[in-house]
């Protein structure tokens, strides 16, 4: 089963469009009505939907570390440093992870996109 993604509110539409053109199941926070949720609630929403959250927000690194320490479950987070010159590259990495990794392989993990 391929991974499904939830894009944080600040992720550029170009990434979402590239992924959808390649057949990756992507939902944006805006489409879900979750774009104004706090970070913990957005992570809860991604978990509820069974989607990996893709974000540039470094606060999610701390939130996932806290949840791991306290045993609070979450689905998964893909994190990258924001860089508008790398949008195509981010889409390629996300597509590769979505196609090649299973939900079991990413569950409860924070994965850094190089």
C-alpha positions as CSV (number, residue, x, y, z in Angstrom):
1,X,0.0,0.0,0.0
2,X,1.4,3.4,-0.9
3,X,1.7,6.2,1.6
4,X,-0.8,9.0,1.7
5,X,0.4,12.5,2.4
6,X,-1.0,15.5,4.2
7,X,0.7,18.8,3.2
8,X,1.2,21.4,5.9
9,X,-0.4,24.7,5.2
10,X,2.8,26.4,4.0
11,X,3.9,23.8,1.5
12,X,3.9,25.2,-2.1
13,X,1.2,24.1,-4.4
14,X,3.8,23.1,-7.0
15,X,4.9,20.1,-4.8
16,X,1.3,18.9,-4.4
17,X,0.7,19.3,-8.2
18,X,3.8,17.4,-9.1
19,X,2.9,14.6,-6.7
20,X,-0.7,14.3,-8.0
21,X,0.6,14.2,-11.6
22,X,2.6,11.2,-10.6
23,X,-0.4,9.5,-8.9
24,X,0.5,10.1,-5.2
25,X,-2.4,10.5,-2.9
26,X,-2.0,14.0,-1.5
27,X,-4.4,16.1,0.6
28,X,-3.5,19.7,1.7
29,X,-4.3,21.1,5.1
30,X,-6.4,23.7,3.3
31,X,-8.5,21.1,1.5
32,X,-9.1,19.3,4.8
33,X,-10.0,22.5,6.6
34,X,-7.0,21.9,8.9
35,X,-4.8,24.8,7.9
36,X,-5.5,26.8,11.1
37,X,-5.0,23.9,13.5
38,X,-2.1,24.2,16.0
39,X,0.8,21.9,15.3
40,X,-0.2,19.2,17.8
41,X,-3.8,19.2,16.5
42,X,-2.6,19.0,12.9
43,X,-0.4,16.0,13.7
44,X,-3.4,14.4,15.4
45,X,-5.4,15.1,12.3
46,X,-2.8,13.5,10.1
47,X,-2.7,10.5,12.4
48,X,-6.5,10.2,12.3
49,X,-6.4,10.2,8.5
50,X,-3.5,7.8,8.4
51,X,-1.5,10.2,6.4
52,X,2.2,11.3,6.6
53,X,2.5,15.0,7.4
54,X,5.0,16.8,5.2
55,X,6.2,20.1,6.7
56,X,8.9,22.6,6.8
57,X,8.0,23.6,10.3
58,X,10.8,22.7,12.7
59,X,8.4,22.7,15.6
60,X,7.2,19.3,14.5
61,X,10.7,17.9,15.2
62,X,10.2,18.9,18.9
63,X,6.5,17.7,18.9
64,X,7.5,14.3,17.5
65,X,10.3,14.0,20.0
66,X,7.9,14.8,22.8
67,X,5.4,12.3,21.6
68,X,8.1,9.6,21.4
69,X,9.3,10.3,24.9
70,X,5.8,10.3,26.3
71,X,4.4,7.4,24.3
72,X,1.9,9.5,22.5
73,X,1.2,7.9,19.1
74,X,1.4,9.7,15.8
75,X,1.4,8.4,12.2
76,X,4.6,9.9,10.7
77,X,6.2,13.2,9.7
78,X,8.4,14.0,6.7
79,X,10.4,17.1,7.4
80,X,12.5,19.3,5.1
81,X,14.2,22.7,5.4
82,X,12.3,25.2,3.3
83,X,14.1,25.9,0.0
84,X,12.1,27.2,-2.9
85,X,14.8,26.2,-5.3
86,X,14.3,22.5,-4.4
87,X,10.6,22.1,-5.0
88,X,11.0,19.6,-7.8
89,X,13.6,17.7,-5.8
90,X,11.2,17.6,-2.7
91,X,8.4,16.2,-4.9
92,X,10.8,13.5,-6.2
93,X,11.8,12.5,-2.7
94,X,8.3,12.4,-1.4
95,X,7.1,10.3,-4.4
96,X,9.9,7.8,-3.8
97,X,9.0,7.5,-0.1
98,X,5.3,7.3,-0.9
99,X,5.8,4.5,-3.4
100,X,8.6,2.5,-1.8
101,X,7.7,2.7,1.9
102,X,4.8,1.0,3.7
103,X,2.8,2.6,6.5
104,X,4.4,0.1,8.9
105,X,7.9,1.3,7.9
106,X,7.1,5.0,8.7
107,X,4.7,4.7,11.6
108,X,5.9,6.7,14.6
109,X,8.9,8.2,12.8
110,X,10.2,11.6,11.9
111,X,12.0,11.3,8.5
112,X,14.2,14.0,7.2
113,X,14.1,14.8,3.5
114,X,17.6,15.5,2.4
